[in-house]
């Protein structure tokens, strides 16, 4: 005989996954906007990357000799944080996540500009490929440690 210990106050999904990227037990990683859970990282990353891309793309003021430094170094702390969070080595921090996402957004905006100028830009794609592989490895390693849906975006 099994006993079903149902959660007396279960949290149910109230937001499409394309906005939250999290199951209800991960809604602590979301901000509530208009009654919907929006991924906190995305809420910072995408608007700031768009603004940065527009700012860099307008005119000729941006010193492009720093592109490689910005593309490799600005997202690096966020990538490290993402992996450490997914493998359970650090506690989640909304403020830290937002700050590191903002730094990565600058690189993303620059990457968008370079991508629009040259679709197969080797600098952009090497950064995207390397950091994607590292983050996927962190998610996989975290899932083997039993973290499942706790870590993430």
C-alpha positions in Angstrom: 0.0 0.0 0.0 1.4 3.4 -1.0 0.5 6.7 0.6 0.1 9.7 -1.7 1.5 12.7 0.1 0.2 15.4 -2.3 1.5 18.9 -1.8 -1.3 20.8 0.0 -0.6 24.0 -2.1 0.9 22.9 -5.4 2.2 25.6 -7.7 0.8 25.2 -11.2 2.3 26.6 -14.4 0.7 30.0 -15.2 3.1 31.2 -17.8 4.2 29.7 -21.2 7.6 28.1 -21.1 8.9 30.5 -23.9 8.6 33.3 -21.3 9.7 31.6 -18.1 11.9 28.6 -19.2 11.2 27.2 -15.7 8.7 24.8 -14.2 6.7 26.2 -11.3 9.3 25.0 -8.8 11.8 27.3 -10.5 9.7 30.4 -10.5 12.1 31.9 -8.0 14.3 32.5 -11.0 11.6 34.7 -12.7 10.3 38.2 -12.2 6.5 38.7 -12.2 5.5 41.1 -15.0 1.8 41.6 -15.7 1.0 38.5 -13.6 3.2 36.3 -15.7 6.6 34.8 -14.7 9.3 36.0 -17.0 12.8 34.6 -16.9 14.9 37.1 -15.0 18.1 36.4 -17.0 16.2 37.0 -20.3 14.4 40.1 -18.9 17.8 41.7 -18.5 19.8 40.1 -21.3 17.6 40.7 -24.4 16.4 44.3 -24.0 19.9 45.4 -22.9 21.5 43.5 -25.8 19.1 45.2 -28.3 19.9 48.6 -26.9 23.6 47.9 -26.9 23.5 46.6 -30.5 21.6 49.7 -31.7 24.1 52.0 -29.8 27.1 50.2 -31.3 25.6 50.0 -34.7 24.8 53.7 -35.1 27.7 55.7 -36.2 31.3 54.9 -36.1 32.2 55.7 -32.5 32.7 52.1 -31.3 36.4 51.0 -31.1 36.2 47.7 -32.9 39.8 46.8 -31.9 38.3 45.8 -28.5 35.6 43.4 -30.0 37.4 40.2 -29.2 38.0 41.3 -25.6 34.4 42.3 -25.1 33.0 39.1 -26.8 35.2 36.7 -24.8 35.4 38.4 -21.4 32.1 40.1 -20.8 30.0 36.9 -20.8 32.6 34.8 -19.0 31.5 35.6 -15.4 27.9 34.7 -16.4 29.0 31.5 -18.0 31.0 30.5 -14.9 28.0 31.4 -12.7 25.6 29.4 -14.9 27.8 26.3 -14.7 28.4 26.6 -11.0 24.7 27.1 -10.3 23.8 24.1 -12.4 26.3 21.7 -10.8 25.2 22.9 -7.3 28.4 24.7 -6.3 26.8 28.0 -5.6 23.4 29.3 -4.3 21.2 31.1 -6.8 21.3 34.9 -6.4 18.9 37.0 -8.4 21.0 40.2 -8.1 24.2 38.4 -9.1 22.4 36.8 -12.1 21.0 40.1 -13.3 24.4 41.9 -13.0 26.2 39.1 -14.8 23.5 39.0 -17.5 23.9 42.7 -18.0 27.6 42.3 -18.7 26.9 39.4 -21.1 24.2 41.6 -22.8 26.9 44.1 -23.9 28.7 41.3 -25.6 25.5 39.9 -27.1 24.7 43.3 -28.6 28.1 43.6 -30.1 27.8 40.1 -31.4 24.5 40.9 -33.0 26.1 43.9 -34.8 29.0 41.8 -36.0 26.7 39.0 -37.1 24.6 41.4 -39.1 27.7 42.7 -40.8 29.1 39.2 -41.5 26.8 36.3 -40.9 29.6 33.8 -40.6 31.9 36.0 -38.5 34.4 33.5 -37.0 34.8 35.6 -33.8 31.1 35.6 -33.0 30.6 31.9 -33.8 33.7 30.8 -31.9 32.4 32.6 -28.8 28.9 31.3 -29.2 30.1 27.7 -29.8 32.6 27.6 -26.9 30.2 29.1 -24.4 27.3 27.1 -25.5 29.3 23.9 -25.2 30.5 24.9 -21.7 26.9 25.7 -20.6 25.5 22.5 -22.0 28.2 20.5 -20.2 27.2 22.3 -17.0 23.6 21.4 -17.4 24.4 17.8 -18.3 26.8 17.5 -15.3 24.2 19.1 -13.1 21.5 16.6 -14.2 23.8 13.7 -13.3 24.2 15.3 -9.8 20.4 15.1 -9.4 19.8 18.9 -9.8 17.4 18.4 -12.7 15.1 21.4 -13.1 16.6 23.4 -10.2 19.4 25.0 -12.0 19.1 26.9 -15.2 18.4 30.0 -17.0 
